[in-house]
Amino acid sequence: MTLRPFWRYFGGKWRAAPRYPAPVHDMIVEPFAGAAGYSLHWQGDFWRRAVVLVEKNPVIAEVWRYLIATPSREIAALPAVEHVDDLPSAVPEGARIFIGLCFGAGDTRPRAAVSPMVRRDGGWSKLRDRAVRQVHRIRHWRIIEGDYTSAPDVIATWFVNPPYQVRGARDTRPGARGRVRYPCGADELDFEALATWCHARHGQVIVCENEGAVWLPFRSLGVFGAASPGARSHEVIWTREGTA
């Protein structure tokens, strides 16, 4: 069984994972974890494979801590509310963030209220029930809160999916629309340093980017569906196969 995303996240790679190289090591490291779509996809067949997630955004790191540690029965007891203010005071912060992420459909931040799209799709409880079925299979995962340099120096399959150089910067303009922006965006990254770091990893390295990125010698991977209806993303990739 392929594990499905715990929530829908902008830039997530779960649907696209089969188009990337399969992992060749017993450990996967995602230094820009997000919703960990690559690891979830490949855990389906090899669910005891070690997974290390590194996440700079404390909000996303907290929801992973919650999912990894919380018993299924506690997640199952979360009420099917439509606003986080309706949650009992005893509900922990990680659960509140998880619910807020489930309220959205491809957002980069937790929402306070359920989106119309999620409501039409049956509410956030569908993702709650998915988490109940899946969390026992991520108990052995590890989450590190910090930037990509916090990752352990190990031989692994490295799936590097940073905010994209051209399209992944934050947009702080009031009422800004169009490109979805990350709380920890591309404007915070030194891409030259990131390229050097990628070259220094031990094992298999897979780096995701969008057409127009120049910080590694990327090649075309294909045209994928994007978050907005009818939109397309021209994805590129850089890989290095290795065992040491």
C-alpha positions in Angstrom: 0.0 0.0 0.0 1.3 3.4 -1.0 1.0 5.9 1.8 -0.9 9.0 0.9 -0.2 12.6 1.9 -1.3 13.5 5.4 -2.3 16.9 4.1 -2.3 18.7 0.7 0.7 21.0 0.5 1.8 23.5 -2.2 4.8 22.0 -4.0 4.2 18.5 -2.6 5.8 15.7 -4.7 3.5 12.7 -3.8 1.8 12.6 -7.2 5.1 13.2 -9.1 7.1 10.8 -7.0 7.0 7.9 -9.5 8.6 10.1 -12.1 11.7 10.7 -9.9 14.3 8.0 -9.5 13.4 5.3 -6.9 15.5 5.3 -3.7 18.4 3.0 -3.7 19.4 3.3 0.0 17.9 2.1 3.2 17.4 5.7 4.4 15.7 8.7 2.7 16.5 12.2 3.9 14.3 15.1 2.9 16.1 18.3 3.9 13.1 20.5 2.9 10.5 18.2 4.3 7.2 19.9 3.6 4.6 17.2 3.4 7.2 14.5 2.6 5.5 13.3 -0.5 8.5 11.4 -1.9 9.1 9.5 1.3 5.4 8.7 1.7 5.2 7.3 -1.8 8.2 5.0 -1.5 7.4 3.9 2.0 4.4 2.0 0.5 6.6 -0.8 -0.7 9.5 -0.4 1.8 7.7 1.0 4.9 10.5 0.1 7.3 13.0 2.2 5.4 14.5 4.9 7.7 13.3 8.4 6.9 14.8 11.6 8.2 12.8 14.8 7.7 14.4 18.3 8.1 12.1 21.3 8.3 13.0 24.9 8.9 9.4 26.1 9.3 8.5 25.4 13.0 4.9 25.0 12.2 5.5 22.1 9.8 8.1 20.6 12.1 5.5 20.6 14.9 2.9 18.8 12.9 5.4 16.1 12.0 6.3 15.7 15.7 2.6 15.3 16.4 1.9 12.7 13.7 5.0 10.6 14.4 4.3 10.4 18.2 0.5 10.4 18.6 -1.5 7.2 19.0 -4.1 6.5 16.3 -6.9 6.6 18.8 -6.1 10.1 19.8 -6.1 11.3 16.2 -9.4 9.5 15.6 -11.0 11.4 18.5 -10.3 14.8 16.9 -13.7 16.5 16.2 -14.8 17.2 12.7 -15.0 21.0 13.3 -15.0 23.7 10.6 -13.0 26.3 12.5 -10.0 25.9 14.8 -11.7 28.1 17.4 -14.3 25.3 17.8 -11.7 22.9 19.1 -11.6 22.0 22.8 -8.8 23.7 24.7 -7.2 20.3 25.5 -6.4 19.7 21.8 -2.6 20.0 21.5 -0.9 22.5 19.2 0.3 19.9 16.8 -3.2 18.7 16.3 -4.5 22.3 15.7 -1.8 22.8 13.1 -2.6 19.5 11.4 -6.3 20.4 11.3 -5.5 23.8 9.9 -3.4 22.3 7.1 -6.2 19.8 6.4 -8.6 22.7 6.1 -6.8 23.9 2.9 -6.1 22.4 -0.5 -2.5 23.1 -1.4 -1.9 26.0 1.0 1.5 26.8 2.5 0.0 27.7 5.9 -2.6 26.3 8.3 -6.1 27.8 7.8 -8.4 28.9 10.6 -11.5 27.7 8.8 -12.2 24.9 6.3 -12.0 26.0 2.7 -15.0 25.7 0.4 -13.2 23.1 -1.7 -12.5 20.8 1.3 -16.0 21.3 2.5 -17.4 20.1 -0.9 -15.0 17.2 -0.7 -16.5 16.0 2.6 -14.6 18.0 5.2 -11.2 17.6 6.8 -12.2 14.4 8.6 -11.3 12.4 5.5 -7.6 13.3 6.1 -8.0 12.7 9.8 -9.2 9.1 9.0 -6.3 8.7 6.6 -3.9 9.7 9.3 -5.5 7.2 11.7 -4.8 4.4 9.2 -1.3 5.5 8.4 0.5 6.9 11.4 1.7 3.5 12.7 3.8 3.2 9.6 5.8 6.4 10.3 6.6 5.8 14.0 10.3 5.1 13.1 10.6 8.4 11.2 12.7 11.2 12.6 12.0 15.0 12.3 14.7 17.6 12.8 13.7 21.2 13.1 16.2 23.4 11.4 17.5 24.3 7.9 18.9 21.8 5.4 22.4 22.0 7.0 21.0 20.3 10.1 20.6 17.0 8.3 22.9 14.2 9.4 26.0 13.5 7.3 25.0 10.0 6.2 24.8 7.7 3.1 21.2 7.9 2.0 18.9 8.8 -0.8 18.7 12.6 -0.6 15.5 14.1 -2.0 16.1 17.8 -2.1 12.9 19.8 -2.9 13.6 23.4 -1.8 11.5 26.5 -2.5 12.1 27.1 -6.2 14.7 29.7 -7.1 12.4 31.6 -9.5 8.9 30.8 -8.2 9.4 30.1 -4.5 10.2 33.5 -2.9 7.9 35.0 -0.3 5.4 37.6 -1.4 4.8 40.1 1.3 2.7 42.6 -0.7 -0.7 43.3 0.7 -3.3 41.3 -1.3 -0.7 39.7 -3.5 -2.1 36.9 -5.7 -0.7 34.5 -8.2 2.4 32.6 -7.1 1.9 30.8 -3.8 4.7 31.8 -1.3 6.3 29.8 1.4 6.8 31.2 5.0 10.4 30.1 4.6 10.9 31.0 0.9 13.6 31.1 -1.7 14.6 34.6 -0.8 16.1 33.1 2.4 18.3 30.6 0.5 21.9 31.0 -0.8 21.5 28.8 -3.8 25.3 28.7 -4.5 25.8 27.3 -1.0 23.0 24.9 -1.5 24.5 23.6 -4.7 27.9 23.0 -2.9 26.0 21.2 -0.1 24.2 18.9 -2.6 27.4 17.9 -4.3 28.9 17.0 -0.9 26.1 14.5 0.1 26.9 10.9 0.3 24.8 8.5 -1.7 22.0 9.1 -4.2 21.1 12.8 -4.6 17.8 13.9 -6.3 17.2 17.7 -6.6 13.9 19.2 -7.8 13.5 22.6 -9.4 11.5 24.5 -11.9 12.4 25.7 -15.4 14.7 28.7 -15.2 16.8 27.6 -12.2 20.5 27.9 -12.8 22.2 26.9 -9.5 22.8 23.3 -10.7 23.0 21.9 -14.3 19.4 20.8 -14.3 17.8 18.8 -17.1 14.1 18.6 -18.0 11.9 16.1 -16.2 8.5 17.0 -17.6 5.4 19.1 -17.4 3.3 18.5 -14.3 0.0 19.7 -13.2 0.2 22.6 -10.8 -1.9 23.8 -7.8 -4.1 26.2 -9.8 -6.7 24.6 -12.1 -5.3 24.3 -15.6 -1.8 25.4 -14.6 1.3 23.5 -15.6 4.7 23.4 -14.0 7.8 22.7 -16.1 9.9 20.6 -13.7 13.7 20.0 -14.0 15.9 17.7 -12.1 19.6 17.2 -11.1 20.7 13.7 -9.9 23.8 12.0 -8.9 24.0 8.3 -8.3 26.5 7.1 -5.8 27.1 4.8 -2.9 29.7 6.8 -0.9 
